[in-house]
């Protein structure tokens, strides 16, 4: 499993598509059998909004060892006033920490530049 993180608009998807040889048709914005799960932060928000446990992502990851997760970093900046926004940011951070522990590769993309935090840079 690979975890790709970075801020909004930093080139995470472009990096993954270029490095992996996959296409946008290989991406999904839900937990499905596609090789790239794009927008993990939004998936976690949807789970919380539905009253579900965000740890469902971890269960999914365990049964899909070759998946590539792409997640926006949401923990920086001004702390939200609304408790549900703070809970969402906390959930995204905790899920990403657990995914990073299990991932073969963790990459942070900033200004389109990949920074390997864990693992190898080879994709195939």
MMTF fields as JSON, N, C-alpha, C and O atoms, coordinates in Angstrom:
{
  "mmtfVersion": "1.0.0",
  "mmtfProducer": "UNKNOWN",
  "numBonds": 495,
  "numAtoms": 496,
  "numGroups": 124,
  "numChains": 1,
  "numModels": 1,
  "chainsPerModel": [1],
  "groupsPerChain": [124],
  "chainIdList": ["A"],
  "bondAtomList": [4, 2, 8, 6, 12, 10, 16, 14, 20, 18, 24, 22, 28, 26, 32, 30, 36, 34, 40, 38, 44, 42, 48, 46, 52, 50, 56, 54, 60, 58, 64, 62, 68, 66, 72, 70, 76, 74, 80, 78, 84, 82, 88, 86, 92, 90, 96, 94, 100, 98, 104, 102, 108, 106, 112, 110, 116, 114, 120, 118, 124, 122, 128, 126, 132, 130, 136, 134, 140, 138, 144, 142, 148, 146, 152, 150, 156, 154, 160, 158, 164, 162, 168, 166, 172, 170, 176, 174, 180, 178, 184, 182, 188, 186, 192, 190, 196, 194, 200, 198, 204, 202, 208, 206, 212, 210, 216, 214, 220, 218, 224, 222, 228, 226, 232, 230, 236, 234, 240, 238, 244, 242, 248, 246, 252, 250, 256, 254, 260, 258, 264, 262, 268, 266, 272, 270, 276, 274, 280, 278, 284, 282, 288, 286, 292, 290, 296, 294, 300, 298, 304, 302, 308, 306, 312, 310, 316, 314, 320, 318, 324, 322, 328, 326, 332, 330, 336, 334, 340, 338, 344, 342, 348, 346, 352, 350, 356, 354, 360, 358, 364, 362, 368, 366, 372, 370, 376, 374, 380, 378, 384, 382, 388, 386, 392, 390, 396, 394, 400, 398, 404, 402, 408, 406, 412, 410, 416, 414, 420, 418, 424, 422, 428, 426, 432, 430, 436, 434, 440, 438, 444, 442, 448, 446, 452, 450, 456, 454, 460, 458, 464, 462, 468, 466, 472, 470, 476, 474, 480, 478, 484, 482, 488, 486, 492, 490],
  "bondOrderList": [1, 1, 1, 1, 1, 1, 1, 1, 1, 1, 1, 1, 1, 1, 1, 1, 1, 1, 1, 1, 1, 1, 1, 1, 1, 1, 1, 1, 1, 1, 1, 1, 1, 1, 1, 1, 1, 1, 1, 1, 1, 1, 1, 1, 1, 1, 1, 1, 1, 1, 1, 1, 1, 1, 1, 1, 1, 1, 1, 1, 1, 1, 1, 1, 1, 1, 1, 1, 1, 1, 1, 1, 1, 1, 1, 1, 1, 1, 1, 1, 1, 1, 1, 1, 1, 1, 1, 1, 1, 1, 1, 1, 1, 1, 1, 1, 1, 1, 1, 1, 1, 1, 1, 1, 1, 1, 1, 1, 1, 1, 1, 1, 1, 1, 1, 1, 1, 1, 1, 1, 1, 1, 1],
  "groupList": [{"groupName": "UNK", "atomNameList": ["N", "CA", "C", "O"], "elementList": ["N", "C", "C", "O"], "formalChargeList": [0, 0, 0, 0], "bondAtomList": [1, 0, 2, 1, 3, 2], "bondOrderList": [1, 1, 2], "singleLetterCode": "X", "chemCompType": "L-PEPTIDE LINKING"}],
  "groupTypeList": [0, 0, 0, 0, 0, 0, 0, 0, 0, 0, 0, 0, 0, 0, 0, 0, 0, 0, 0, 0, 0, 0, 0, 0, 0, 0, 0, 0, 0, 0, 0, 0, 0, 0, 0, 0, 0, 0, 0, 0, 0, 0, 0, 0, 0, 0, 0, 0, 0, 0, 0, 0, 0, 0, 0, 0, 0, 0, 0, 0, 0, 0, 0, 0, 0, 0, 0, 0, 0, 0, 0, 0, 0, 0, 0, 0, 0, 0, 0, 0, 0, 0, 0, 0, 0, 0, 0, 0, 0, 0, 0, 0, 0, 0, 0, 0, 0, 0, 0, 0, 0, 0, 0, 0, 0, 0, 0, 0, 0, 0, 0, 0, 0, 0, 0, 0, 0, 0, 0, 0, 0, 0, 0, 0],
  "groupIdList": [1, 2, 3, 4, 5, 6, 7, 8, 9, 10, 11, 12, 13, 14, 15, 16, 17, 18, 19, 20, 21, 22, 23, 24, 25, 26, 27, 28, 29, 30, 31, 32, 33, 34, 35, 36, 37, 38, 39, 40, 41, 42, 43, 44, 45, 46, 47, 48, 49, 50, 51, 52, 53, 54, 55, 56, 57, 58, 59, 60, 61, 62, 63, 64, 65, 66, 67, 68, 69, 70, 71, 72, 73, 74, 75, 76, 77, 78, 79, 80, 81, 82, 83, 84, 85, 86, 87, 88, 89, 90, 91, 92, 93, 94, 95, 96, 97, 98, 99, 100, 101, 102, 103, 104, 105, 106, 107, 108, 109, 110, 111, 112, 113, 114, 115, 116, 117, 118, 119, 120, 121, 122, 123, 124],
  "secStructList": [7, 3, 3, 3, 3, 3, 7, 6, 6, 1, 1, 2, 2, 2, 2, 2, 2, 2, 2, 2, 7, 7, 7, 4, 4, 4, 3, 3, 1, 1, 1, 1, 1, 1, 1, 3, 3, 3, 7, 2, 2, 2, 2, 2, 2, 2, 2, 2, 2, 6, 6, 7, 7, 6, 6, 2, 2, 2, 2, 2, 2, 2, 2, 7, 6, 6, 7, 3, 3, 3, 3, 3, 7, 7, 1, 1, 1, 1, 7, 7, 1, 1, 2, 2, 2, 2, 2, 2, 2, 2, 2, 2, 2, 2, 2, 2, 2, 2, 2, 2, 2, 2, 7, 1, 3, 3, 3, 3, 3, 3, 6, 6, 3, 3, 3, 3, 3, 3, 1, 7, 1, 7, 7, 7],
  "xCoordList": [0.85, 0.0, 0.898, 1.97, 0.416, 1.136, 0.218, -0.987, 0.796, 0.07, 0.761, 1.956, -0.005, 0.508, -0.243, -1.472, 0.504, -0.109, 0.434, 1.464, -0.257, 0.182, -0.995, -2.147, -0.696, -1.735, -2.579, -2.242, -3.67, -4.577, -3.83, -3.134, -3.976, -3.388, -1.878, -1.245, -1.292, 0.165, 0.678, 1.887, -0.214, 0.21, 0.276, 0.998, -0.466, -0.427, -0.917, -0.25, -2.067, -2.619, -1.706, -1.421, -1.251, -0.35, 0.899, 1.364, 1.436, 2.62, 2.322, 3.096, 1.221, 0.874, 0.657, 1.162, -0.083, -0.34, 0.95, 1.154, 1.801, 3.069, 3.979, 4.577, 4.085, 5.003, 4.501, 5.296, 3.194, 2.634, 2.282, 2.184, 2.091, 1.647, 0.147, -0.357, -0.565, -2.018, -2.66, -1.97, -3.98, -4.695, -5.802, -6.066, -6.438, -7.541, -8.681, -9.451, -8.803, -9.831, -9.573, -10.47, -8.356, -7.978, -8.203, -7.804, -8.835, -9.055, -10.509, -11.414, -10.709, -12.064, -12.069, -11.048, -13.221, -13.387, -14.205, -14.77, -14.254, -14.887, -13.994, -13.061, -14.274, -13.5, -13.977, -14.954, -13.282, -13.63, -12.381, -11.309, -12.534, -11.417, -10.509, -9.609, -10.708, -9.796, -8.428, -8.36, -7.345, -6.021, -5.673, -4.8, -6.346, -6.066, -7.325, -8.37, -7.216, -8.307, -7.908, -6.981, -8.625, -8.282, -9.258, -10.473, -8.721, -9.58, -9.933, -11.079, -8.952, -9.204, -9.807, -10.674, -9.376, -9.906, -11.421, -12.141, -11.913, -13.351, -14.088, -15.224, -13.458, -14.067, -14.271, -15.309, -13.264, -13.375, -14.482, -15.213, -14.615, -15.716, -17.06, -17.965, -17.186, -18.44, -18.749, -19.896, -17.738, -17.956, -18.463, -19.413, -17.834, -18.264, -19.682, -20.489, -19.993, -21.331, -22.4, -23.551, -22.015, -22.947, -22.964, -23.65, -22.208, -22.163, -21.333, -21.466, -20.476, -19.64, -18.253, -17.845, -17.54, -16.209, -15.164, -15.108, -14.331, -13.292, -12.281, -11.556, -12.232, -11.311, -11.715, -10.968, -12.888, -13.262, -12.209, -12.001, -11.55, -10.484, -9.346, -8.768, -9.025, -7.934, -8.29, -7.44, -9.529, -9.994, -9.91, -9.468, -10.335, -10.254, -8.798, -8.491, -7.911, -6.494, -5.895, -5.094, -6.279, -5.745, -6.139, -5.393, -7.304, -7.755, -7.403, -7.726, -6.751, -6.336, -4.877, -4.611, -3.937, -2.54, -1.832, -0.761, -2.394, -1.72, -2.365, -2.001, -3.305, -4.012, -3.066, -2.126, -3.347, -2.639, -3.653, -4.621, -3.435, -4.306, -3.7, -2.496, -4.53, -4.114, -4.97, -6.198, -4.314, -5.042, -4.502, -3.292, -5.403, -5.009, -4.644, -5.275, -3.618, -3.293, -4.315, -4.52, -4.951, -5.998, -5.713, -6.524, -4.597, -4.324, -3.606, -3.419, -3.199, -2.482, -3.452, -4.599, -2.993, -3.817, -4.593, -4.291, -5.583, -6.396, -7.258, -7.851, -7.315, -8.149, -9.615, -10.016, -10.412, -11.822, -12.592, -12.292, -13.573, -14.423, -15.388, -15.621, -15.946, -16.966, -16.352, -15.376, -16.906, -16.366, -16.311, -15.371, -17.319, -17.312, -16.174, -15.653, -15.791, -14.644, -13.343, -12.459, -13.237, -12.04, -11.984, -10.909, -13.126, -13.18, -12.784, -12.08, -13.235, -12.874, -11.373, -10.75, -10.788, -9.343, -8.578, -7.577, -9.04, -8.404, -8.511, -7.541, -9.674, -9.875, -8.972, -8.381, -8.863, -7.987, -6.551, -5.859, -6.102, -4.74, -4.482, -3.446, -5.412, -5.227, -5.244, -4.439, -6.155, -6.201, -4.905, -4.333, -4.444, -3.194, -2.0, -1.111, -1.961, -0.879, -0.884, 0.17, -2.057, -2.152, -1.814, -1.136, -2.29, -1.953, -0.445, 0.15, 0.164, 1.605, 2.403, 3.442, 1.932, 2.619, 2.65, 3.654, 1.547, 1.409, 1.879, 2.129, 1.999, 2.324, 3.743, 4.656, 3.906, 5.24, 5.948, 7.157, 5.161, 5.706, 4.805, 3.581, 5.425, 4.704, 5.461, 6.665, 4.727, 5.33, 4.526, 3.295, 5.229, 4.578, 4.925, 6.092, 3.902, 4.114, 3.89, 2.847, 4.891, 4.837, 5.337, 6.449, 4.533, 4.88, 5.244, 6.141, 4.532, 4.766, 5.987, 6.259, 6.726, 7.952, 7.692, 7.202, 8.021, 7.805, 8.933, 10.111, 8.553, 9.515, 9.176, 8.134, 10.045, 9.781, 10.036, 11.15, 8.99, 9.088, 9.355, 9.919, 8.94, 9.095, 9.113, 8.334, 9.99, 9.964, 10.806, 11.724, 10.468, 11.199, 10.475, 9.287, 11.22, 10.606, 10.161, 9.449, 10.565, 10.136, 8.637, 8.114, 7.963, 6.511, 6.101, 5.052, 6.896, 6.493, 7.421, 7.235],
  "yCoordList": [-1.167, 0.0, 1.233, 1.256, 2.256, 3.518, 4.624, 4.612, 5.57, 6.734, 7.971, 8.177, 8.791, 10.028, 11.175, 11.241, 12.072, 13.186, 14.507, 14.537, 15.572, 16.905, 17.852, 17.434, 19.119, 20.135, 20.125, 19.48, 20.846, 20.986, 21.615, 22.617, 21.03, 21.61, 21.48, 22.252, 20.53, 20.39, 19.367, 19.164, 18.726, 17.819, 16.358, 15.581, 15.974, 14.579, 13.602, 12.609, 13.883, 12.967, 12.908, 11.821, 14.049, 14.055, 13.231, 12.479, 13.372, 12.596, 11.099, 10.33, 10.689, 9.268, 8.726, 7.655, 9.45, 8.978, 8.866, 7.893, 9.842, 9.823, 8.697, 7.992, 8.529, 7.539, 6.108, 5.182, 5.93, 4.577, 4.069, 2.861, 4.982, 4.582, 4.343, 3.914, 4.614, 4.469, 5.72, 6.703, 5.688, 6.829, 7.26, 6.595, 8.369, 8.847, 7.847, 7.851, 6.993, 5.946, 4.931, 4.18, 4.914, 3.995, 4.598, 4.007, 5.763, 6.425, 6.311, 6.168, 6.377, 6.39, 7.325, 7.525, 7.887, 8.764, 8.081, 8.735, 6.756, 5.923, 4.708, 4.476, 3.945, 2.74, 1.639, 0.946, 1.488, 0.498, -0.279, -0.093, -1.144, -1.965, -1.269, -1.908, 0.001, 0.736, 0.844, 0.855, 0.923, 0.949, 2.251, 2.261, 3.355, 4.647, 5.148, 5.307, 5.393, 6.012, 7.465, 7.765, 8.36, 9.778, 10.572, 10.413, 11.418, 12.23, 11.522, 11.567, 10.869, 10.123, 11.018, 10.572, 12.253, 13.183, 13.352, 13.442, 13.398, 13.537, 12.242, 12.277, 11.113, 9.826, 9.726, 9.259, 10.174, 10.144, 11.083, 10.755, 12.237, 13.148, 12.472, 12.553, 11.803, 11.112, 10.027, 9.885, 9.264, 8.225, 8.848, 8.347, 9.936, 10.607, 11.146, 11.014, 11.753, 12.303, 11.214, 11.477, 9.988, 8.858, 8.143, 7.134, 8.667, 8.047, 6.771, 5.957, 6.601, 5.4, 5.682, 6.836, 4.625, 4.728, 4.904, 4.089, 5.949, 6.152, 5.006, 4.887, 4.17, 3.036, 2.01, 1.068, 2.184, 1.348, 1.447, 0.501, 2.6, 2.783, 1.805, 1.246, 1.599, 0.69, -0.749, -1.51, -1.118, -2.461, -2.649, -3.691, -1.637, -1.68, -1.825, -2.645, -1.039, -1.078, -2.454, -2.937, -3.086, -4.411, -5.446, -6.393, -5.269, -6.238, -5.814, -6.526, -4.671, -4.169, -3.711, -2.509, -4.641, -4.284, -3.506, -2.949, -3.449, -2.713, -1.354, -0.693, -0.941, 0.326, 1.512, 1.444, 2.592, 3.859, 4.865, 5.197, 5.347, 6.373, 7.741, 7.932, 8.697, 10.088, 10.919, 10.885, 11.67, 12.421, 13.839, 14.045, 14.811, 16.187, 16.306, 15.697, 17.1, 17.423, 18.448, 19.476, 18.166, 19.06, 19.571, 20.306, 19.201, 19.519, 20.824, 21.205, 21.518, 22.779, 23.947, 23.798, 25.079, 26.277, 26.557, 26.016, 27.4, 27.834, 26.671, 25.943, 26.512, 25.457, 25.851, 26.945, 24.967, 25.297, 25.524, 24.921, 26.392, 26.681, 25.525, 25.146, 24.967, 23.925, 22.604, 22.147, 21.988, 20.725, 19.613, 18.819, 19.548, 18.48, 18.662, 17.679, 19.896, 20.14, 19.716, 19.143, 20.002, 19.564, 18.046, 17.462, 17.4, 15.934, 15.32, 14.311, 15.927, 15.43, 15.529, 14.571, 16.673, 16.833, 15.831, 15.265, 15.619, 14.64, 13.237, 12.478, 12.898, 11.565, 11.352, 10.283, 12.355, 12.24, 12.017, 11.156, 12.777, 12.626, 11.255, 10.645, 10.768, 9.449, 8.319, 7.391, 8.393, 7.36, 7.386, 6.334, 8.568, 8.661, 8.14, 7.51, 8.384, 7.845, 6.321, 5.695, 5.73, 4.263, 3.706, 2.686, 4.379, 3.936, 4.031, 3.136, 5.106, 5.29, 4.191, 3.772, 3.72, 2.619, 1.365, 0.654, 1.094, -0.137, -0.005, -1.013, 1.204, 1.434, 1.0, 1.1, 0.514, 0.235, 1.545, 1.684, 2.501, 3.779, 4.915, 4.831, 5.986, 7.212, 8.36, 8.526, 9.149, 10.266, 11.519, 11.499, 12.617, 13.922, 14.696, 14.788, 15.252, 16.034, 17.506, 17.882, 18.326, 19.759, 20.472, 20.211, 21.36, 22.068, 21.091, 21.351, 19.962, 18.968, 18.099, 17.21, 18.341, 17.589, 16.522, 16.83, 15.262, 14.189, 14.121, 14.214, 13.959, 13.746, 12.402, 12.258, 11.419, 10.083, 10.1, 10.363, 9.816, 9.777, 8.368, 8.175, 7.381, 5.98, 5.125, 5.351, 4.16, 3.171, 3.513, 4.33, 2.866, 2.98, 3.93, 4.212, 4.407, 5.291, 4.519, 5.07, 3.245, 2.457, 2.182, 1.903, 2.264, 2.065, 0.726, 0.193, 0.18, -1.059, -2.191, -3.315],
  "zCoordList": [0.0, 0.0, 0.0, 0.605, -0.702, -0.747, -0.227, -0.479, 0.494, 0.988, 0.44, 0.652, -0.269, -0.847, -0.178, -0.23, 0.446, 1.161, 0.616, -0.058, 0.911, 0.52, 0.539, 0.652, 0.429, 0.452, -0.808, -1.8, -0.748, -1.881, -3.064, -2.901, -4.235, -5.437, -5.539, -6.259, -4.842, -4.858, -5.872, -5.978, -6.613, -7.672, -7.278, -7.902, -6.252, -5.776, -6.851, -7.142, -7.43, -8.436, -9.662, -10.164, -10.142, -11.3, -11.011, -11.867, -9.819, -9.44, -9.488, -10.058, -8.901, -8.858, -10.269, -10.603, -11.091, -12.448, -13.249, -13.976, -13.117, -13.84, -13.361, -14.174, -12.057, -11.484, -11.654, -11.815, -11.618, -11.626, -13.017, -13.232, -13.96, -15.289, -15.37, -16.408, -14.294, -14.281, -14.872, -15.144, -15.071, -15.636, -14.681, -13.679, -14.999, -14.154, -14.092, -13.132, -15.095, -15.074, -13.958, -13.575, -13.446, -12.368, -10.983, -9.98, -10.92, -9.634, -9.201, -10.023, -7.892, -7.325, -6.129, -5.471, -5.863, -4.698, -3.605, -2.728, -3.676, -2.654, -2.441, -3.21, -1.411, -1.137, -2.076, -1.791, -3.189, -4.215, -4.608, -4.031, -5.589, -6.049, -7.048, -7.592, -7.308, -8.191, -7.504, -6.275, -8.278, -7.65, -6.935, -6.067, -7.287, -6.653, -5.962, -6.593, -4.673, -3.911, -3.694, -2.942, -4.367, -4.409, -3.54, -3.655, -2.68, -1.816, -0.524, -0.078, 0.079, 1.32, 2.394, 3.145, 2.482, 3.485, 3.323, 4.318, 2.068, 1.815, 2.134, 2.607, 1.883, 2.226, 3.735, 4.204, 4.488, 5.951, 6.417, 7.351, 5.786, 6.139, 5.888, 6.718, 4.736, 4.415, 5.445, 5.87, 5.846, 6.868, 8.168, 8.769, 8.6, 9.829, 9.686, 10.605, 8.539, 8.304, 8.334, 8.682, 7.966, 7.97, 9.329, 9.491, 10.302, 11.618, 11.649, 12.563, 10.644, 10.567, 11.111, 11.239, 11.428, 12.015, 10.92, 9.999, 10.993, 9.981, 9.9, 8.912, 10.926, 10.881, 9.819, 9.556, 9.209, 8.062, 6.961, 6.202, 6.884, 5.889, 6.16, 5.227, 7.435, 7.8, 7.458, 6.998, 7.679, 7.31, 5.801, 5.318, 5.069, 3.609, 3.166, 2.301, 3.75, 3.373, 3.616, 2.815, 4.716, 5.038, 3.993, 3.739, 3.39, 2.387, 0.952, 0.001, 0.795, -0.52, -0.428, -0.452, -0.324, -0.05, -1.153, -0.909, -2.358, -3.429, -3.719, -4.692, -2.897, -3.129, -2.907, -2.115, -3.626, -3.461, -2.927, -3.612, -1.712, -1.127, -1.376, -1.2, -1.787, -1.932, -0.994, -1.066, -0.109, 0.918, 1.04, 1.129, 1.043, 1.334, 2.802, 3.665, 3.073, 4.461, 4.942, 4.297, 6.071, 6.565, 7.976, 8.539, 8.541, 9.934, 10.187, 11.343, 9.145, 9.339, 9.282, 8.86, 9.7, 9.599, 10.875, 11.939, 10.748, 11.869, 12.36, 11.564, 13.661, 14.25, 14.069, 14.464, 13.476, 13.238, 14.54, 15.571, 14.469, 15.621, 15.871, 17.019, 14.803, 14.943, 15.386, 14.79, 16.419, 16.933, 15.891, 15.883, 15.005, 13.999, 12.991, 12.464, 12.722, 11.834, 12.509, 11.871, 13.796, 14.54, 14.608, 14.475, 14.812, 14.878, 13.529, 13.485, 12.446, 11.117, 10.89, 10.432, 11.206, 11.026, 11.882, 11.441, 13.077, 13.965, 13.372, 13.384, 12.86, 12.27, 11.054, 10.901, 10.198, 9.028, 9.476, 8.934, 10.453, 10.956, 11.547, 11.281, 12.342, 12.972, 11.944, 12.027, 10.981, 9.942, 9.132, 8.845, 8.766, 7.996, 8.8, 8.228, 10.09, 10.928, 10.901, 10.78, 11.013, 10.989, 9.606, 9.49, 8.564, 7.213, 6.978, 6.377, 7.446, 7.263, 7.949, 7.439, 9.095, 9.792, 8.934, 8.902, 8.238, 7.47, 6.021, 5.361, 5.531, 4.122, 3.787, 4.608, 2.559, 2.039, 1.713, 1.895, 1.226, 0.776, 1.241, 1.139, 1.755, 2.092, 1.421, 1.614, 0.629, -0.098, 0.184, 0.146, 0.47, 0.584, -0.676, -1.057, -1.322, -2.535, -2.188, -1.653, -2.505, -2.242, -3.497, -3.956, -4.048, -5.288, -6.402, -7.204, -6.44, -7.466, -7.257, -8.064, -6.185, -5.917, -4.861, -3.775, -5.177, -4.203, -3.182, -3.526, -1.937, -0.847, -0.225, 0.414, -0.407, 0.119, 1.626, 2.08, 2.383, 3.837, 4.34, 5.417, 3.539, 3.928, 2.669, 1.743, 2.642, 1.572, 0.365, 0.427, -0.733, -1.987, -2.935, -2.78, -3.909, -4.906, -6.14, -6.979, -6.274, -7.424, -7.329, -6.251, -8.454, -8.468, -9.047, -8.685, -9.925, -10.583, -10.221, -10.685]
}
